Amino acid sequence: MSLWTLLDTIRRHQHVYPQIDIKYDPDASATTPIIVHIRPHIDLLFSGKHQRLHTICIRKLRDPNPPVTVQYNDTILSSPEEVLRRVTVGKIFGPTYPGDELRYPGIWFSFDDDRITEGLKINQAGDRMQEVKRIVISQILPEGKDGDALDEVNECASMTGELQRAVVKVHDGVTLYFHPIATTTPLHIRLGETTSQDLMLDLGPPLRFHYRDDERLKIHAAASKIHSDTGTGYFYNYFQHGIDFLLSETSHVVKKIILHSNVPGSPTFQRYKRCNWEIEGMPEDDEDDTPPRKRFFDRFETISHFLSPREPPPSMSLDRTADEEHLILPHSTTHLHGYDGVILEATDSSQVVSVILF
């Protein structure tokens, strides 16, 4: 599951999940893991780059507000009436290596509850009546491979049809790669060529369709260009892929492509799923099959120099929370930097939150 999918689901069921906490490193929120705490029982750890669910931790099994039931196949492990103990785990899951926790492929059971136990008398590992305090669930890794909490999730069947990455070519368009990578043909979307019908056939209907009503940037355009511009165009919003397409309302071809990084703490966080984009440069020669690329987690200064070795162009400030009275963010203003064929939207901390191709 992606972070965007989870938070979108929780937001649609606020009466069931009235309070959650999202924890991340504000200095590197584009690349560090994210923890979603659903009070009081569940901690969900998401990987730093692809923002996919890596680990589930179930805590406070005996907290009755609300009561929690944990089930494995057809067997109830823990419930308000059933206390999960070491002996029960052994009966259901079988033998495992000795230690302070009971570890099995993809799941382990802990007998401490995260509280400081120094100086306190705790039960020994041999106590078969020890009460399980935490259950940790993670992806089962291929044999011989060691896992880490900072690793990315391995490709699996549940990812089928989801966007894996997007390779951007300025003045051309974007190539989309979907799961499963080995058997899925990449999709090439070209500026000025791909039509609305092509998008419907290849990507399916957008989650949202609307006509463009924000014309504030037109004041910065040349007068001749303003008068020659016919029609406002309309958007196809694919929130589940982190991509917007602006199409001409006369020719119905793609005019702009917007890719979103879904950076925690930024004004557009959670509006779109993270698009794992890469900007591809020119190959060194005809035989170069690995042209240079800059990725969404690279600093703005690095990407800016990649696009234009000269000094960064003057930026425009954009306050995306101007229409949100009750939304308070430490860095609500982003900066738009224009280049030949591309615009970068960056935060004060040099994280690029969106790329606009035109």
N, C-alpha and C positions, 0 to 999 in steps of 0.2 A: 504494500500500500504506500502511496505517496503522501507526503505531508499535506499537500493541497487537498487531496481527497478526504483525508481524515478530518481536517479542520472544517471543510465544507459540510461534511456529515454532521459533525458536532454542532455547527452553527444552525443547522436545520432542525436540531432536537435540543434546543436550549433548556427545555423543561426537564429533560432527562439528565443533561450535563450542565448544571447552572454555573459552575465555576471551574476554569482550567487555568493552568499556568504554563507559559512558554518560556523556556530558559535557553539562552544562547550567549556566545561571547560577542559583545557589541563591537569589539575591535576587529573581529574577523568573522562576521556573521554570514558571509557568503560561502565560507568553506568549512566552518567548524560544525560538529554535530549539534543537533537540537533535541532538547528534552521537552516533551509534552506531559505535564502532570495532570491527570484527571483525578481530582480529589474524591475519596482519600486513598483509593486502592491501587491505581494504575500509573506507572511511568512508562512512556514510550520514547525510545531513543531512535532518532532518524539520522541517517548518514549525512556527512557534510556537503558532498557535491551533488549527488542525485536526489537527496532529500527523500530517501526511502526507508521504511520501517526496518530497523536493524535488530532491535531487542525489545522485548516486553518484560516488564517487572511488575509482579503482583505482590502488593504488600498489605500489611494490616488486615490479614484474613479474618480476624475476629471483630473488627470494627463494625458495629451494627448500623452505621449511618452513611450509606445504606448497607444492608447485608449483601454479602457477595457469595456466589456459588461457583466453584471451580470443578469442571467436569472433564474427564479424559475418556474418550469413546463413550461407553454407556455407564461408566462408573463415576459417581460423585466423589471427588477427592476431599473437598472442603465445603462446608455450608454452615449456617447458624447452628445446625444440630450435629454436625459432623466435624470433629477436630482432626486435622491431618497430622499424623505422627510418623516418625522414622520407620516404624514397623510396617505401617500401611503402604508407604512408598515402596519398600522392599517387596511386599506381597504383589503389588500391581506392576511394577516396572522390572523386578528381578534384581539380580546381583549387579554390583558395580564396584569400582575401585574404592578403597577406604579413604577417608578424609573428613574434614570438617563439614563439607557439604556432600550431598548425594548427586553425582553428576552422571547424566546420560546424554546421548546424542541429541542436541537441540533443546535440552531442558536440564535445569538443575535446581535442587531444593536446598535452601539455607535455613539454619536454625537461629540466626541472629536477626534482629529487626532494625539494623542500622544505628542503634543507640550505642553510646560509649559503654563498653563492658569492662574497661580496665578497673581492676580492684574488686570486681564483683565475681561471685561464684557462679560459674555457668556449668551446665550439664556436660558431661564428657561425651565424645563421639559414640561411645558404645552404648549409651542409654537408648534403648529401643523405643521408649515412650516420649522422646524429645518431640516437642511441637514444632512443626514447620512454620516459619515466620515469613519467608519470602519464596516466591517461585519465579525463576528467570527463564524466559523462552527466547530462543534465537534460531536462525536458519541453520539447518544441518549442512555442514560443509562436506565437500568431497573427501574421500579417505586420504589421509596423509597431509591434509592442509590445515594449518592452524589459523584460527580466527582472532580478530581484534576488534574492540569496540569502535575504532576509528576507520575500519575497513568499509568499503562499499559492499552493498548486497550483491550476491551473485545473480546472474540472469536466471529467471525461473518462469514457469508457465503462466503465473498470474500477471506477468508483465506483457503478455502477448497483445500486440496492437497499440502499445503505448510508445510515445516518442522517446528514443534513446539519446539522440543528439541532432543538432542542426548545424550544417556547415554553410557559412555565409560567404558569398562572393560579391563584392561591391560592384554596382552597375549591372549585375546579372540577376541575382536572386538568392535562393536558399535551397540546399539539398537536405531533405529530411530522412533520417534513418530510424526505423522502427524495430521493436522487438518482435520475434527473435531475429537478431542481426544476421545469422548465418543463412536464413532462408527467405528473408524479406527484401524485395527490390527497393532501393532508395527512390524517393519521390523528389523530382526537381521542379521547383516553382519559380518561374521567370517573371521578372518585372516587365510589364508591357506586353506579355504574351499569354500567360496563364489566365483563363477566364473564370468567372464565377461558377460556370457549369463544371469546369475541370475540378475546382475545389470541392464541389458537392459530390462528384463521382469518386474522387480520390480520398477525401478526408471525411465525407459525410456531412450532414447539415451542421452548421455552427450552433453553439449553445446559445448565442445571441446574435441578432441581426439588427442594425440600426443605422440611420442616416447620420452623417457627420454634422454636428451642430456647433462645434467649437472652431471658430474661424479667427481666433485671437492672433495667431502667428501671421495672418495675411498682412497685417500692418507693416511687417518688416520686409515684405516682398516688393519687388520693383513694380511701379505703376503699370507698365505695359503688360507684365505678367498677370497682374490682378484682373485687368480688363479682358485678357484673352482666356482666362480660366472659366470654363463653362461647367456648371454643376458642382455640387459639393461632394458627391461621392457617397458611398455607404460602406460600413464595416461588416466583416464576418469575424466574430470573436470566438476563437477556439481556446477557451479558458483551460481546458484539460490538457492542451499541448503548450500553453504559454505563448500563443501567437495570435496576433491580429493581422487581418488583411484589409487594406483600403482599396476599394474597387471603383472604377469610373462608372457613373450612372448613365453614360452614353454608350461607351464601348464595352463595359462590363469586364475589363481586364484589370489585373492587379497593378495598382499605382504605388502602393507602399506596403512594406512588411515590417511589423513591430514584434520584436522578440523580448520576452520578459525574464529577468533573472530571479524574481521572487526572493529578494534579500530581506531577512528578518530585520525589523526596525525601520525599514524604509516605508514611505507613504503608500506604495502599491503592494505591500506584502499581503499575500493570501488572495488577492484578486485573481491571480493567475498561477497555475502550476509552473514550477521552474522549467524553463527551456534551456537545455544544456548546449548553448551556442558556442561556435568557434568561428572567428573571422579568418579567412584564408587569404594569404598574400600571393604574389606572383612567384612561380617556380624559378629557380636560378637558371635552368636550361630546359630543353625539350625532354631530357631524360630524367628530370627530377620528378619523382612520383610522391615525394613527401614535402610539399611546399610549406613554408612557415605559417604558423597559425597562432592567434591569440585567443584566449578563452575567457569565459565570463568571470572567472575568479581572478584574472590578472588585474593589477591596479590600473586606474584610468591613465596615469602618466605613461605606463608601458604600452597600452593600446593606442594612445594618442600618438606616440612617437612611431609606432608601427604604421599607422594610417598616414601620418605626415611628419617627417623628421624635423620640420621647422617648429617654431614656437607654437604651442597650442592656440587655437583660435579663441577670440573673445567668447565668453559664455553668457547665456541668458539664465536668469534665476526663475524657477518655477515653484510656486507654493501649492502643492497638490492638496493641502488640507484647508485651503482658503474657504471652501464650501462646507467644511465639516466643523461645526462649532464645538462639538464635544470631543474631538479627536486631538489629543496632545501627544506630540512626539518630540524627542530631543533634537532631531534633525529633520524638520518637516520640509525644508527647501532643498530641491535638487537643482542641478545646473545642466543646461543643454549646450553641447559643443558641436558645432556643425563642420563637416568635412565634405569633400567632393563625393556625393552619393550616399552619405551616411551621417546620422546624428547619434551621438552618445549622450545618454542621460546618466549623470554621476552624482553621488552623494558627497558631502563634505569629507568623508573618510575615504574618498577615492575608489568607491565601489560602483561599478557600472550596473545600473538597475534595468536599463533597457537599451536596445539598439534599434534604430529606425533606418530602413533602407528605402531609397526613393530613386 
